[in-house]
Amino acid sequence: MERGLLWLPLLVMFFWLAWQGSKEYQKVEAYRTWAEQFERAKYDIYSVLGQKSNNITWGKPTPKGPIRLETFSLLDVKQVHLLVDDKSVNMENAPDKGRSIELEFIFSESTNSIRIPFTEIPLAAQWGKFLQELLQDLHSEPQQ
């Protein structure tokens, strides 16, 4: 009887971990279906991000698919910054660690910005560099 009581918390923890793993798997599968429509996409536990042509769509992953989706055009973006612990850092020499990692998009026509959270600094820096290059190409093209 005493041994059973000792093993019960471990059994409960095992089932809880299995349930959590199942939820995460469902999130990844829902993301995979959602990401097929984009040229480039990323998934992590904080957000999903997709790029198609000049449009960026992002939201929060759930087992039933991304929610709170927002879309904006890179044509409206003036600058892209990598923020680590709410401080702008150079994407080429980004720090190794940070508690809060975000890409910030600053728009030309307004004072507000959009911040997309990331879990890893190298991934955020890679996306930031790619989007900055895309932004420079868009702004350097002759307007028709």
C-alpha positions as CSV (number, residue, x, y, z in Angstrom):
1,M,0.0,0.0,0.0
2,E,2.8,2.4,0.9
3,R,4.7,1.7,-2.3
4,G,1.5,2.3,-4.3
5,L,1.2,5.7,-2.7
6,L,4.8,6.5,-3.5
7,W,4.4,5.6,-7.2
8,L,1.1,7.4,-7.6
9,P,2.6,10.9,-8.1
10,L,5.1,9.5,-10.7
11,L,2.2,7.9,-12.6
12,V,0.2,11.2,-12.5
13,M,3.3,13.1,-13.7
14,F,3.8,10.6,-16.5
15,F,0.3,11.1,-17.8
16,W,0.5,14.9,-17.5
17,L,3.7,14.9,-19.5
18,A,2.2,12.6,-22.2
19,W,-0.8,15.0,-22.4
20,Q,1.4,18.0,-22.7
21,G,3.4,16.3,-25.5
22,S,0.2,15.5,-27.3
23,K,-0.9,19.1,-27.2
24,E,2.5,20.3,-28.5
25,Y,2.3,17.8,-31.4
26,Q,-1.1,19.0,-32.3
27,K,0.2,22.6,-32.4
28,V,3.0,21.6,-34.7
29,E,0.7,19.7,-37.0
30,A,-1.7,22.6,-37.2
31,Y,1.2,25.0,-37.9
32,R,2.5,22.7,-40.7
33,T,-0.9,22.9,-42.4
34,W,-1.1,26.7,-41.9
35,A,2.5,27.3,-43.1
36,E,2.0,25.6,-46.5
37,Q,0.6,28.9,-47.9
38,F,3.8,30.9,-47.2
39,E,7.1,31.2,-49.0
40,R,8.9,31.2,-45.6
41,A,7.5,30.4,-42.2
42,K,8.7,29.8,-38.6
43,Y,7.2,28.2,-35.5
44,D,8.0,28.4,-31.9
45,I,6.1,28.2,-28.6
46,Y,5.5,32.0,-28.6
47,S,4.5,32.8,-32.1
48,V,4.1,31.6,-35.7
49,L,5.3,33.8,-38.5
50,G,4.8,33.6,-42.3
51,Q,6.1,35.6,-45.2
52,K,4.5,35.6,-48.6
53,S,5.7,38.2,-51.1
54,N,5.5,41.6,-49.3
55,N,3.1,40.4,-46.5
56,I,4.0,39.2,-43.1
57,T,1.4,37.2,-41.1
58,W,1.9,36.3,-37.5
59,G,-0.1,34.9,-34.5
60,K,-0.1,32.6,-31.6
61,P,0.1,28.8,-32.0
62,T,-2.7,26.6,-30.6
63,P,-3.6,22.9,-31.1
64,K,-6.4,24.0,-33.4
65,G,-4.3,26.3,-35.5
66,P,-2.8,29.8,-35.1
67,I,-5.0,32.4,-33.5
68,R,-4.9,36.2,-33.2
69,L,-3.5,36.4,-36.7
70,E,-2.3,39.8,-37.9
71,T,-1.0,40.7,-41.4
72,F,0.9,43.7,-42.5
73,S,2.8,44.8,-45.6
74,L,6.6,45.3,-45.6
75,L,5.9,48.2,-47.9
76,D,4.6,50.0,-44.8
77,V,7.6,49.1,-42.6
78,K,10.4,51.7,-42.1
79,Q,12.7,49.6,-39.9
80,V,13.2,46.2,-38.4
81,H,15.0,45.9,-35.0
82,L,16.1,42.9,-33.0
83,L,15.2,43.5,-29.3
84,V,16.8,41.5,-26.5
85,D,15.5,42.4,-23.1
86,D,13.8,45.4,-24.6
87,K,17.1,46.8,-26.0
88,S,17.9,47.1,-29.7
89,V,20.9,45.0,-30.6
90,N,23.0,44.6,-33.7
91,M,21.8,41.5,-35.6
92,E,25.3,40.6,-36.7
93,N,26.7,40.6,-33.1
94,A,23.6,39.6,-31.1
95,P,24.2,38.4,-27.6
96,D,24.0,34.7,-26.7
97,K,21.4,35.0,-24.0
98,G,18.3,37.1,-23.2
99,R,15.0,36.8,-21.4
100,S,12.9,38.6,-23.9
101,I,13.6,38.3,-27.6
102,E,11.5,40.1,-30.2
103,L,11.6,41.5,-33.7
104,E,10.2,45.0,-33.8
105,F,8.6,46.4,-37.0
106,I,8.4,50.2,-37.1
107,F,6.0,51.6,-39.6
108,S,6.5,54.7,-41.7
109,E,3.1,56.3,-41.2
110,S,2.4,55.8,-37.5
111,T,4.1,55.9,-34.2
112,N,3.1,52.3,-33.2
113,S,5.1,49.2,-33.9
114,I,4.6,45.5,-33.9
115,R,6.7,43.1,-31.8
116,I,6.9,39.5,-32.6
117,P,8.3,37.2,-29.9
118,F,11.0,34.6,-30.5
119,T,12.5,31.9,-28.2
120,E,16.0,31.9,-29.8
121,I,18.2,34.9,-30.5
122,P,19.9,33.3,-33.6
123,L,16.6,32.5,-35.2
124,A,15.3,36.0,-34.5
125,A,18.6,37.5,-35.9
126,Q,18.3,35.3,-39.0
127,W,14.8,36.4,-39.7
128,G,15.7,40.0,-39.0
129,K,18.5,40.0,-41.5
130,F,16.4,38.4,-44.1
131,L,13.5,40.9,-43.6
132,Q,15.9,43.9,-43.6
133,E,17.4,42.8,-46.9
134,L,13.9,42.3,-48.3
135,L,12.9,45.7,-47.0
136,Q,16.0,47.4,-48.6
137,D,15.2,45.7,-51.9
138,L,11.6,46.9,-51.8
139,H,12.6,50.5,-51.0
140,S,15.3,50.5,-53.6
141,E,13.0,49.4,-56.5
142,P,11.8,52.2,-58.7
143,Q,8.2,53.1,-58.0
144,Q,5.8,52.8,-60.9
